[in-house]
Structure formats: C-alpha cells, structure tokens
C-alpha cells in the first residue's frame, strides 16, 4: 500500500476547553484480594459509573503507608490484570503506598466512544486523589493511554506530581494507527538514547481497535473520510486537548525494537506536550513492550531505572 509522510507536528487547535465530566465510584465492598495483588494488600470491589457509559466493576487494593506519597498503577490491554507487584517492595521501602486496580471487563469497550469510555479509569484515578498526599502513577500500554486521556481530557494533571508512562500512551493518534493508505514510520528522538524509527500502525492491535469503534481498523481497502474523522476525534491528541502540565512530571519509557506502535504513539503524544518530559529508549526488551526487562542507554535494567526514577521524583531530597 502507498505510504503517507507523517509530520509529527499536527495542525490542531489545542486549548483548555471542552473538558469531559468524570463519573463516580460507589458500592465499595471489602473482598479477598485476587491473584496478582500485592501480598498484604487490603482489597475491595466497587462500581464505576460514567455519563453515557454502562457501569463497570473494579477490584482495587491498597498497600503500605503514604509517608512520601501514593502510587496508583494500571496495566495494559483492558486493565483486567493487576500491575505493580514487582515494584511493591522498593516503593514501600521508599515510603510510597500502592493502589492497584483492575476492571472486571475491558474499560475500552462501551458505547463506541473511547474518549468517553476513558472516563472510567480517569474516575478511578480521581477517586484516590488526596490533595494532602503527593500522588503518582505508573501506567503501562493501554493503561498509559488511559492516563493520556485523564491528563488531556479529564483535568487530572494538577493531581499528579509524577507519572511514569511505560510503552504509551498508545491512543495518541488513532487515525494514524488505523487509516489506509497507511502512515509511514516516524523518527523518535529520545531525551535519553539514540534516535530510532517506529511505525504508529496498529498492525497487531487492529482487531482490538475495530471492536472498540465498530469500524474496521487497517482494512484491506482505503478507509473512508468518515472513519478517519472518527479516529481523529477520538485520539488523545485532538482539538481541545490540554497539553500543558506545569505541575506534573512525565517520564516515558519505550522499546526501540519496532515490534509494535507503542513508542511511536508515545512520541506523538509527547511531541505535543508543552511542558518538560523525558523519553528513555530501552533496548533488549522482552517482546514488544517489555521495558522492565530491557536496558537503558546506561545499561541499567529497565525495572530498576523506572523504580529509581519514581522514588527520586517522589521522595524528599
């Protein structure tokens, strides 16, 4: 298929307007912690309600005392598998409490409006915000996508002191990921590491995107303008997004192996952010998104580097 040249700087009119409403968390009931939650966590179930979306169930667990702050974690895909058990010991030792949460079903599946469905994770992020306790997030892949929507569309930037974006946000420019003729690879210029190229195409994720929107992502024929416009309007980076986060530190981590679009989509988001951010290129990832097992340009294991970065950002100097 004919490739199209991508210009990373989009012709968008980005403003602080048109923020979307959050929902609520209710019906909280204590429960036994499922597999994957940190040993010793206190777990509960709850119902998340958002405007114009079906209610969705979550299970969350809290662990440790927030001496220096709280870290909330969300995994990739549909957010149905807990994240964070590998960092619990290091963060607890650093005086950081943990909040893990999972959805009973994929948070992205709702009424065909991904930006609207992103109210679900944004509402959970907001539910655990305490203005008296420094707040951070560590989010992975589609979980990073959820955070991208929370920052750009749900007014959450003022709540977070630090955000670790692992392999994402992956929904930054959905149009470039789904449209045919296909978009070209982009050049990524990390703040730490050598430049590399990555494709924004959802080559392995197209069925997931097709199910979300009800129209074919990366079909075998050219996509109609109506589909392209839909994907553009549902992207994190779209007209009306807030892209300045003066009180929130952003640290992104991406694999440089080109096995999926997570690094390209991450860079498409960061390139529009008007406040400081970092992007560390990770080599020797385990698969497309295994930054934790890869190496930084300085040869540090990814998980160790991410932990150290979070602790440095959240603990008093």
Buried (B, 14 or more C-beta within 10 A) or exposed (E): EEEEEBEBEBEBEBEEEEBBEBBEBEEEEEBEBBEBBBEEBEBBBBBBBBEEBEEBEBBBBBBBEBEBBBBBBBBBBBBBEBBBBEBBEBBBEBBBBBBBBBBBEBBBBBEBBBBBBBBBBBBBBBBBBEEEBBBBBBBBBBBBBBBBBBBBBBBBBBBBBBBBBBBBBBBBBBBBBBBBEBBBBBEBBBEBBEEBEBBBBBEEBBEBBBEBBEBBBBBEEEBEEEBBEBBBBBBBBBBBBBBEBEEBBBBBBBBBBBBBBBBBBBBBBBBBBEEEBBBBBBBEBEEBBBBBEBBBBEEBBBBEBBBEBBBEBBBEE
